Amino acid sequence: MKLETIKYEKVFATPVLRFHVLEHEELNAALLAEGKALRASSKGVSKSNRSGWHSAGNIFKRQTPSVQSLKALATDSIAMATQKIGAKADLDALTLKLFAWMNMNPSGGYNAPHTHPGAQWSGVYYVSQPAVETGNSGMIEFLDPRSDLPNWRILDAPAFRLKKKIRPKPGDMILFPSYLVHWVYPNESDQERVSIAFNATFKARR
């Protein structure tokens, strides 16, 4: 007697997508200048940031070329990710709201574990990511939202690991479901770690 596999599917999988913006240097330089001007004019707000600066309001409302270029890239990434997961909704029948903010983490700065309630997708674009050779400095880590997984540790199966760390590079954009708990390791370098995070929310047109 033989056993035949008739189907294999990933059930309840959590998609995490990683994009890279080609020739991002000019864009990132302009975004850094934008961030410095914003920080000089505002103390920012306190969210998940610890010992770092978090911009106030929706940065995507700024009409500067660099911000609007990033908004367009974020919009493209959301469309690509939504298509990738096989969504059957007619996106032309939905409106897309984007809300973005800038994080500047100096040495020792980090972001505590959190989610982004109320959205479908969340993303992070990396403007400045100090290079390190070892350790977890500046890495983003996602925590598995499923329960009762410790029993799977003995099998060392990647799909059932409790955590997933990513070391991004400048120009990278990471997209993930907003319910996914994530946090950022402390910046152990002498350079600032600068990123722009955003939430994407689809709603039916009225």
C-alpha positions as CSV (number, residue, x, y, z in Angstrom):
1,M,0.0,0.0,0.0
2,K,1.2,3.5,-0.9
3,L,0.1,6.9,0.3
4,E,-0.6,9.5,-2.3
5,T,-0.5,13.3,-1.6
6,I,-3.5,14.8,-3.2
7,K,-3.2,18.4,-1.9
8,Y,-0.9,20.6,0.1
9,E,-2.0,24.1,1.2
10,K,-0.9,26.6,3.8
11,V,-3.9,27.3,6.1
12,F,-3.9,30.4,8.3
13,A,-0.5,31.5,7.0
14,T,0.6,35.1,7.7
15,P,2.1,36.9,4.6
16,V,5.1,39.1,5.1
17,L,6.4,40.7,1.9
18,R,9.7,42.5,1.3
19,F,10.3,44.9,-1.5
20,H,13.4,47.0,-2.5
21,V,13.4,50.4,-4.1
22,L,16.0,50.6,-6.8
23,E,18.2,53.7,-7.0
24,H,16.8,54.9,-3.6
25,E,19.7,57.0,-2.6
26,E,18.3,60.3,-3.9
27,L,14.9,59.6,-2.4
28,N,16.3,58.7,1.0
29,A,18.5,61.8,1.1
30,A,15.4,63.9,0.5
31,L,13.4,62.1,3.1
32,L,16.2,62.5,5.6
33,A,16.1,66.3,5.0
34,E,12.3,66.2,5.3
35,G,12.6,64.4,8.6
36,K,15.1,66.8,10.0
37,A,12.9,69.8,9.2
38,L,9.9,68.0,10.7
39,R,11.7,67.2,13.9
40,A,13.0,70.8,14.2
41,S,9.4,72.1,14.1
42,S,7.7,69.5,16.3
43,K,8.5,67.5,19.4
44,G,6.6,64.6,17.9
45,V,4.3,62.1,19.8
46,S,4.8,59.1,22.0
47,K,3.6,55.8,20.6
48,S,5.6,52.6,20.6
49,N,8.9,54.6,20.3
50,R,11.3,54.5,23.2
51,S,14.0,57.1,23.4
52,G,13.2,58.0,19.8
53,W,11.2,60.6,17.8
54,H,7.8,59.8,16.2
55,S,6.4,62.4,13.9
56,A,2.9,63.8,14.5
57,G,0.0,63.5,12.0
58,N,0.0,61.9,8.6
59,I,3.2,62.6,6.8
60,F,1.7,61.4,3.5
61,K,-0.3,64.7,3.5
62,R,2.9,66.6,2.8
63,Q,3.1,67.5,-0.8
64,T,6.9,67.4,-1.2
65,P,8.2,65.3,-4.1
66,S,10.0,62.8,-1.8
67,V,7.0,62.1,0.4
68,Q,4.6,61.8,-2.6
69,S,7.1,59.5,-4.3
70,L,7.2,57.2,-1.3
71,K,3.4,57.4,-1.0
72,A,3.1,56.1,-4.6
73,L,5.6,53.3,-3.9
74,A,3.6,52.3,-0.8
75,T,0.4,52.3,-2.8
76,D,2.0,50.0,-5.4
77,S,3.3,47.7,-2.7
78,I,-0.2,47.4,-1.2
79,A,-1.7,46.5,-4.6
80,M,1.0,43.9,-5.3
81,A,0.6,42.4,-1.9
82,T,-3.1,42.3,-2.1
83,Q,-2.9,40.6,-5.5
84,K,-0.3,38.2,-4.2
85,I,-2.6,36.8,-1.4
86,G,-5.3,36.1,-4.0
87,A,-7.8,38.7,-2.8
88,K,-11.0,38.4,-4.8
89,A,-12.4,41.8,-3.9
90,D,-12.7,44.4,-6.7
91,L,-10.2,47.0,-5.5
92,D,-11.7,49.6,-7.9
93,A,-14.8,49.4,-5.8
94,L,-12.8,50.2,-2.6
95,T,-11.1,53.3,-1.3
96,L,-7.6,53.1,0.1
97,K,-6.6,55.3,3.0
98,L,-2.9,55.7,3.9
99,F,-1.6,57.1,7.1
100,A,2.2,57.4,7.6
101,W,4.7,58.6,10.2
102,M,8.5,58.9,10.5
103,N,10.5,57.2,13.3
104,M,14.0,58.4,14.2
105,N,15.8,56.1,16.6
106,P,19.1,57.4,18.0
107,S,21.6,55.1,19.8
108,G,19.6,53.1,22.3
109,G,16.3,53.9,20.7
110,Y,13.8,51.2,19.9
111,N,10.1,50.4,19.4
112,A,8.2,48.3,21.9
113,P,6.0,45.4,20.8
114,H,2.7,46.6,19.3
115,T,0.1,46.1,16.5
116,H,-1.7,48.6,14.2
117,P,-5.4,48.2,14.9
118,G,-8.0,49.3,12.4
119,A,-6.0,48.7,9.2
120,Q,-5.5,45.7,6.8
121,W,-1.8,46.2,5.8
122,S,1.0,47.9,7.6
123,G,4.4,48.7,6.2
124,V,7.8,50.1,6.9
125,Y,10.2,51.9,4.5
126,Y,13.8,52.1,5.6
127,V,15.4,55.5,5.0
128,S,18.6,55.0,7.1
129,Q,19.6,51.7,8.6
130,P,23.0,51.7,10.2
131,A,25.1,48.7,9.1
132,V,26.2,46.3,11.8
133,E,28.1,43.0,11.5
134,T,26.7,41.2,14.5
135,G,23.9,41.4,17.0
136,N,20.3,42.4,16.6
137,S,20.7,46.2,16.4
138,G,17.8,47.8,14.5
139,M,16.3,44.5,13.5
140,I,12.5,44.2,13.2
141,E,11.0,41.1,14.8
142,F,7.5,39.6,14.2
143,L,5.8,37.4,16.8
144,D,3.6,34.5,15.7
145,P,0.0,35.3,16.4
146,R,-1.0,31.7,16.8
147,S,-1.3,30.0,20.2
148,D,-0.2,26.6,21.5
149,L,2.9,26.5,19.2
150,P,5.6,25.7,21.8
151,N,4.9,22.0,21.2
152,W,6.2,22.4,17.6
153,R,9.7,23.6,18.7
154,I,11.0,20.0,18.8
155,L,10.5,19.7,15.0
156,D,12.4,23.0,14.2
157,A,10.0,23.7,11.3
158,P,10.4,27.2,9.9
159,A,6.6,27.6,9.5
160,F,6.1,27.1,13.2
161,R,8.8,29.2,14.7
162,L,7.5,31.7,17.3
163,K,9.5,34.6,16.0
164,K,10.9,36.0,12.7
165,K,13.6,38.6,12.6
166,I,14.6,40.7,9.6
167,R,17.6,42.9,9.2
168,P,16.5,45.5,6.6
169,K,18.6,47.7,4.4
170,P,18.1,51.2,3.2
171,G,15.6,51.2,0.4
172,D,13.8,48.1,1.7
173,M,10.0,48.1,2.3
174,I,8.4,45.4,4.4
175,L,4.6,44.9,4.3
176,F,2.6,42.7,6.8
177,P,-0.9,42.3,8.2
178,S,-1.6,45.0,10.8
179,Y,-2.6,42.5,13.4
180,L,0.9,41.0,13.5
181,V,2.7,41.9,16.7
182,H,6.1,43.4,16.0
183,W,8.9,45.4,17.6
184,V,12.3,46.9,16.8
185,Y,15.5,46.0,18.6
186,P,17.5,48.8,20.2
187,N,19.8,50.7,17.9
188,E,23.3,49.8,19.0
189,S,25.1,52.1,16.5
190,D,26.1,55.7,16.8
191,Q,24.0,56.6,13.7
192,E,20.3,57.2,13.7
193,R,18.0,54.6,12.4
194,V,15.3,56.3,10.3
195,S,12.1,54.7,8.9
196,I,8.7,55.7,7.7
197,A,5.9,53.4,8.7
198,F,2.4,53.4,7.3
199,N,-1.1,51.8,7.6
200,A,-3.3,50.9,4.7
201,T,-7.1,50.6,5.2
202,F,-9.6,49.6,2.5
203,K,-13.2,50.7,2.8
204,A,-16.2,50.4,0.5
205,R,-17.0,53.4,-1.6
206,R,-20.2,55.2,-0.7
